[in-house]
């Protein structure tokens, strides 16, 4: 089984710290598209400060039908 990338582990740690400082974050670790399981972190609900902080730290946020996918290039 493939492990999560270091950037995904770092992102989960950042989200945990941000949740303690702002409000609850509703997210998913992994998602499905057309019956295919995909890796990635999807945000469903998060305070604007969370998104601002992630962008400042170099993360990309893509809004799609599943929610907002967050990743580092």
N, C-alpha and C positions, 0 to 999 in steps of 0.2 A: 504494500500500500504506500502510495506517495505521501510524503510528509508535507505539511504546510510550509510555504516559503517564509524566510525570516521576516520579510516585510509584512506578511499577514499576521505573524505573531506579534510584531511590533505594533501593528494597527490595533489589534485586540487589546493590548496593554494600554495604548493611548485612549481608546474608547472607554475602557474601565475607569481610568483617571478622570476623563472628561465627564462621565456620568456622575461621579462623586461631586464634581464642581457645579454641574448644571442641573439637569433633570433626567429622568429615566430615558434610556435609549432603547428603542425596539429594533432588533436586528436579526439577521439570519446568517449563519455560517454555512454557506452552500445554498444552492437554489436549483430549480429545475426549469428547463426550457424545452417545450415540446416533448416531454417525457424523458429528457436526457438530464442527468445530474451534472451540475457544474460546480466548480470551486469558486470561492470568492465570498466577500462580505457584502451583504446588502443591508442598507439602513431603511427602515420603514418610517420611523419617527425619531427625530433628534432636534434639539434646540439649534437655532441658527449659529450660535457660538461654536458648536461642535463642527459644523461644516466649515466655518471660517478658519478654525484652528487646523483642521485636516489639510486644507488648501495651503495654509502657511507652512505646513510641515512637508509639502511636496506631494501630497496625494491628489489623485484625479478622482472626480466624482461624476459619474454618468447616470443620468436619470433614464430609466427604461420601464417597461411594463411590470417588472418584478419589484421595483423600488429604486433606490439610489445605490449603484455599485461603487465601491470605494477601493482603489488600488494604487500602487506606486509603479510608475513606469521604469 
